[in-house]
Amino acid sequence: MSPAGLVLILMLSGSPANDSSRTERPAFDTSHSPKKAMLLSLCLPGAGQIYNRKFWKLPLVYGALGTSAWFFFDNNSQYKKHRTEYLFRLNNNGAANDADLTLYSEGQLRTLTDQYRRWRDLSVVAFAAFYALQVVDATVDAYLWRHDTSRDLSYFIRPSFIGATGGMAGLRIGFKF
């Protein structure tokens, strides 16, 4: 076998662990923008997660926003129903208007009205919190787009001796990237 053939065989049979191209870190990807992910999520909920290719988060985003929106509409309709009945009774000397609410006194109707209004307002706060959370999630996920999560990340702990004269025993923690 010729020396050129031997060199070619050795080059092709090299192990991946010795391959220097595998240890080089890729350049920072400037095409994936956290600002773009944030703006997309602000315009349309879940668009930042789609931009980051985290499709599994879409049901969570729309589930949280949809649930809080449903509670808002339900609590708002109950609030209006109870408030209307309460105001009708105040203006008509306690006469009931809604057959479903005849069992409640005026005091109970006022308490229920206040409770449904409070729950409606909390639903708005929950919707705003979930909306902001999905924007923050998309932004942070875009910042961590090039974060290395391979199995090569590891750490080690070794005993060490610090100092030449006084000397102290300690532990050294090291990280391998």
Backbone hydrogen bonds in HBPLUS format (Angstrom, degrees):
<---DONOR---> <-ACCEPTOR-->    atom                        ^
c    i                          cat <-CA-CA->   ^        H-A-AA   ^      H-
h    n   atom  resd res      DA  || num        DHA   H-A  angle D-A-AA Bond
n    s   type  num  typ     dist DA aas  dist angle  dist       angle   num
A0006-LEU N   A0002-SER O   3.08 MM   4  6.41 154.0  2.15 150.5 158.0     1
A0007-VAL N   A0003-PRO O   3.01 MM   4  6.21 158.5  2.05 147.9 152.9     2
A0008-LEU N   A0004-ALA O   3.01 MM   4  6.19 155.3  2.07 142.4 149.4     3
A0009-ILE N   A0005-GLY O   2.95 MM   4  6.18 155.7  2.01 147.2 153.2     4
A0010-LEU N   A0006-LEU O   2.99 MM   4  6.20 160.6  2.03 148.4 153.7     5
A0011-MET N   A0007-VAL O   2.92 MM   4  6.13 152.5  2.00 147.6 155.1     6
A0012-LEU N   A0008-LEU O   3.04 MM   4  6.23 156.9  2.10 147.0 152.7     7
A0013-SER N   A0009-ILE O   2.98 MM   4  6.03 139.9  2.15 144.9 155.2     8
A0018-ASN N   A0015-SER O   3.11 MM   3  5.62 141.7  2.26 110.7 119.9     9
A0019-ASP N   A0016-PRO O   3.17 MM   3  4.98 154.1  2.24  98.0 105.9    10
A0022-ARG N   A0019-ASP O   3.27 MM   3  5.78 150.2  2.36 109.3 116.8    11
A0023-THR N   A0020-SER O   3.35 MM   3  5.52 143.1  2.50 100.5 109.6    12
A0037-ALA N   A0033-SER O   3.14 MM   4  6.45 157.1  2.20 145.6 151.6    13
A0038-MET N   A0034-PRO O   2.92 MM   4  6.14 154.9  1.98 146.9 153.6    14
A0039-LEU N   A0035-LYS O   2.94 MM   4  6.18 164.6  1.96 150.6 154.3    15
A0040-LEU N   A0036-LYS O   2.90 MM   4  6.04 159.8  1.94 150.1 155.8    16
A0041-SER N   A0037-ALA O   3.04 MM   4  6.19 155.6  2.10 142.6 149.0    17
A0042-LEU N   A0038-MET O   2.92 MM   4  6.18 145.1  2.04 146.0 156.3    18
A0043-CYS N   A0039-LEU O   3.02 MM   4  6.22 154.7  2.08 147.0 152.9    19
A0044-LEU N   A0040-LEU O   2.94 MM   4  6.05 169.4  1.95 153.4 156.5    20
A0047-ALA N   A0044-LEU O   3.01 MM   3  5.59 165.5  2.03 140.4 143.0    21
A0050-ILE N   A0046-GLY O   3.03 MM   4  6.34 149.8  2.12 146.2 154.6    22
A0051-TYR N   A0047-ALA O   2.92 MM   4  6.15 155.5  1.98 143.5 150.3    23
A0052-ASN N   A0048-GLY O   2.96 MM   4  6.18 145.6  2.08 139.2 148.3    24
A0054-LYS N   A0049-GLN O   2.87 MM   5  5.18 172.9  1.87 159.7 157.9    25
A0053-ARG N   A0050-ILE O   2.97 MM   3  4.84 155.5  2.04 102.1 109.2    26
A0057-LYS N   A0054-LYS O   3.11 MM   3  5.89 165.2  2.13 120.7 125.3    27
A0058-LEU N   A0055-PHE O   3.15 MM   3  5.62 158.3  2.20 113.5 119.5    28
A0060-LEU N   A0057-LYS O   3.08 MM   3  5.23 119.5  2.47 100.3 115.6    29
A0061-VAL N   A0057-LYS O   2.95 MM   4  6.26 160.2  1.99 158.6 164.4    30
A0062-TYR N   A0058-LEU O   2.94 MM   4  6.10 175.6  1.94 165.5 164.5    31
A0063-GLY N   A0059-PRO O   2.79 MM   4  5.56 139.3  1.95 131.1 143.1    32
A0064-ALA N   A0060-LEU O   2.97 MM   4  6.03 163.0  2.00 145.4 149.2    33
A0065-LEU N   A0061-VAL O   3.00 MM   4  6.20 170.3  2.01 153.8 156.9    34
A0066-GLY N   A0062-TYR O   2.84 MM   4  5.57 153.0  1.91 132.3 141.3    35
A0067-THR N   A0063-GLY O   2.93 MM   4  5.88 156.3  1.99 140.3 146.9    36
A0068-SER N   A0064-ALA O   3.13 MM   4  6.25 166.9  2.14 146.2 149.8    37
A0069-ALA N   A0065-LEU O   2.97 MM   4  6.08 150.7  2.06 142.9 151.6    38
A0070-TRP N   A0066-GLY O   2.84 MM   4  6.01 155.4  1.90 146.0 152.8    39
A0071-PHE N   A0067-THR O   2.98 MM   4  6.25 163.2  2.01 152.0 155.9    40
A0072-PHE N   A0068-SER O   3.01 MM   4  6.18 147.6  2.12 137.4 146.4    41
A0073-PHE N   A0069-ALA O   3.04 MM   4  6.36 166.1  2.06 156.2 157.1    42
A0074-ASP N   A0070-TRP O   2.93 MM   4  6.11 164.0  1.96 155.7 160.6    43
A0075-ASN N   A0071-PHE O   2.89 MM   4  5.84 167.3  1.91 146.5 150.9    44
A0076-ASN N   A0072-PHE O   2.86 MM   4  5.91 151.8  1.94 147.8 156.5    45
A0077-SER N   A0073-PHE O   3.01 MM   4  6.13 155.9  2.07 142.5 148.1    46
A0078-GLN N   A0074-ASP O   3.01 MM   4  6.27 161.0  2.05 151.1 156.5    47
A0079-TYR N   A0075-ASN O   2.84 MM   4  5.93 152.5  1.91 141.9 150.3    48
A0080-LYS N   A0076-ASN O   2.98 MM   4  6.18 162.8  2.01 147.8 151.5    49
A0081-LYS N   A0077-SER O   2.98 MM   4  6.12 158.1  2.03 145.5 151.8    50
A0082-HIS N   A0078-GLN O   2.95 MM   4  6.11 170.1  1.96 152.9 155.1    51
A0083-ARG N   A0079-TYR O   2.87 MM   4  5.92 157.0  1.92 149.1 156.5    52
A0084-THR N   A0080-LYS O   2.89 MM   4  5.89 160.2  1.93 144.6 150.2    53
A0085-GLU N   A0081-LYS O   3.13 MM   4  6.35 160.8  2.17 144.6 149.6    54
A0086-TYR N   A0082-HIS O   2.91 MM   4  6.06 158.8  1.96 145.1 151.5    55
A0087-LEU N   A0083-ARG O   2.89 MM   4  6.08 168.7  1.90 156.2 158.3    56
A0088-PHE N   A0084-THR O   2.94 MM   4  6.05 152.8  2.01 145.1 153.1    57
A0089-ARG N   A0085-GLU O   2.99 MM   4  6.21 159.2  2.04 149.7 154.5    58
A0090-LEU N   A0086-TYR O   3.05 MM   4  6.33 152.6  2.13 146.5 154.3    59
A0091-ASN N   A0087-LEU O   3.09 MM   4  6.25 153.5  2.16 145.3 151.5    60
A0092-ASN N   A0088-PHE O   2.97 MM   4  6.02 125.8  2.27 141.4 155.5    61
A0094-GLY N   A0089-ARG O   2.85 MM   5  4.30 168.2  1.86 142.0 139.5    62
A0095-ALA N   A0092-ASN O   3.24 MM   3  5.65 160.6  2.28 114.9 120.7    63
A0101-LEU N   A0098-ASP O   3.18 MM   3  5.55 148.1  2.28 107.5 116.1    64
A0104-TYR N   A0101-LEU O   3.33 MM   3  5.75 160.7  2.37 110.5 115.9    65
A0109-LEU N   A0105-SER O   2.90 MM   4  6.16 153.3  1.97 147.5 155.3    66
A0110-ARG N   A0106-GLU O   2.95 MM   4  6.19 152.9  2.02 145.1 152.1    67
A0111-THR N   A0107-GLY O   3.00 MM   4  6.26 156.8  2.06 144.7 151.0    68
A0112-LEU N   A0108-GLN O   2.88 MM   4  6.11 162.9  1.91 151.2 155.7    69
A0113-THR N   A0109-LEU O   2.83 MM   4  5.96 154.9  1.90 145.2 152.7    70
A0114-ASP N   A0110-ARG O   2.97 MM   4  6.20 162.1  2.01 148.7 152.8    71
A0115-GLN N   A0111-THR O   2.91 MM   4  6.12 153.6  1.98 146.2 154.3    72
A0116-TYR N   A0112-LEU O   2.88 MM   4  6.08 167.9  1.90 155.1 157.1    73
A0117-ARG N   A0113-THR O   3.02 MM   4  6.16 152.3  2.10 144.7 152.7    74
A0118-ARG N   A0114-ASP O   2.97 MM   4  6.14 157.0  2.02 144.5 150.7    75
A0119-TRP N   A0115-GLN O   2.93 MM   4  6.19 159.7  1.97 151.6 157.3    76
A0120-ARG N   A0116-TYR O   2.86 MM   4  5.98 152.7  1.94 141.1 148.9    77
A0121-ASP N   A0117-ARG O   2.95 MM   4  6.21 159.6  1.99 149.1 154.1    78
A0122-LEU N   A0118-ARG O   2.94 MM   4  6.21 151.6  2.02 145.0 153.3    79
A0123-SER N   A0119-TRP O   2.91 MM   4  6.14 141.0  2.07 141.5 152.2    80
A0123-SER N   A0120-ARG O   3.14 MM   3  5.05 122.3  2.49  91.3 106.0    81
A0124-VAL N   A0120-ARG O   3.14 MM   4  6.54 144.5  2.28 143.5 152.4    82
A0125-VAL N   A0121-ASP O   3.10 MM   4  6.46 155.5  2.16 144.8 151.3    83
A0126-ALA N   A0122-LEU O   2.85 MM   4  6.09 156.6  1.90 146.9 153.4    84
A0127-PHE N   A0123-SER O   2.91 MM   4  6.09 158.3  1.96 144.6 150.4    85
A0128-ALA N   A0124-VAL O   2.97 MM   4  6.20 165.0  1.99 151.3 155.0    86
A0129-ALA N   A0125-VAL O   2.88 MM   4  6.06 153.7  1.95 146.6 154.4    87
A0130-PHE N   A0126-ALA O   2.91 MM   4  6.12 163.7  1.94 154.0 157.5    88
A0131-TYR N   A0127-PHE O   2.92 MM   4  6.07 153.6  1.99 147.3 155.3    89
A0132-ALA N   A0128-ALA O   2.93 MM   4  6.12 162.9  1.96 147.1 151.4    90
A0133-LEU N   A0129-ALA O   2.85 MM   4  6.00 153.3  1.92 144.9 153.3    91
A0134-GLN N   A0130-PHE O   3.02 MM   4  6.20 152.5  2.10 144.9 150.2    92
A0135-VAL N   A0131-TYR O   3.23 MM   4  6.52 145.5  2.35 141.0 150.2    93
A0136-VAL N   A0132-ALA O   2.94 MM   4  6.24 163.9  1.97 154.9 158.8    94
A0137-ASP N   A0133-LEU O   2.84 MM   4  5.99 157.8  1.89 146.2 153.1    95
A0138-ALA N   A0134-GLN O   3.09 MM   4  6.14 159.9  2.13 137.6 142.2    96
A0139-THR N   A0135-VAL O   3.03 MM   4  6.24 158.4  2.08 149.1 155.2    97
A0140-VAL N   A0136-VAL O   2.91 MM   4  6.06 173.6  1.91 158.3 159.8    98
A0141-ASP N   A0137-ASP O   2.91 MM   4  5.93 159.5  1.95 146.8 153.5    99
A0142-ALA N   A0138-ALA O   3.00 MM   4  6.11 145.5  2.12 138.3 147.1   100
A0143-TYR N   A0139-THR O   3.00 MM   4  6.35 148.0  2.11 145.6 154.6   101
A0144-LEU N   A0140-VAL O   3.01 MM   4  6.30 144.8  2.14 145.9 155.4   102
A0145-TRP N   A0142-ALA O   3.25 MM   3  4.93 160.5  2.29 102.6 103.8   103
A0147-HIS N   A0144-LEU O   3.09 MM   3  5.01 163.6  2.12 108.0 111.8   104
A0153-LEU N   A0150-SER O   3.49 MM   3  6.27 173.4  2.50 116.6 117.8   105
A0154-SER N   A0176-LYS O   3.17 MM  22  5.25 157.9  2.22 144.3 148.1   106
A0176-LYS N   A0154-SER O   2.81 MM  22  5.25 173.4  1.81 149.1 149.8   107
A0156-PHE N   A0174-GLY O   2.85 MM  18  5.29 150.0  1.94 146.5 152.0   108
A0174-GLY N   A0156-PHE O   2.88 MM  18  5.29 163.0  1.91 152.4 157.9   109
A0158-ARG N   A0172-ARG O   2.88 MM  14  5.19 158.3  1.93 146.3 153.6   110
A0172-ARG N   A0158-ARG O   2.71 MM  14  5.19 166.9  1.73 161.1 165.8   111
A0160-SER N   A0170-GLY O   2.87 MM  10  5.27 160.3  1.90 137.9 137.0   112
A0170-GLY N   A0160-SER O   2.95 MM  10  5.27 150.0  2.04 156.2 154.1   113
A0162-ILE N   A0168-MET O   2.78 MM   6  5.13 171.0  1.79 160.8 160.4   114
A0168-MET N   A0162-ILE O   2.78 MM   6  5.13 147.1  1.89 145.0 155.6   115
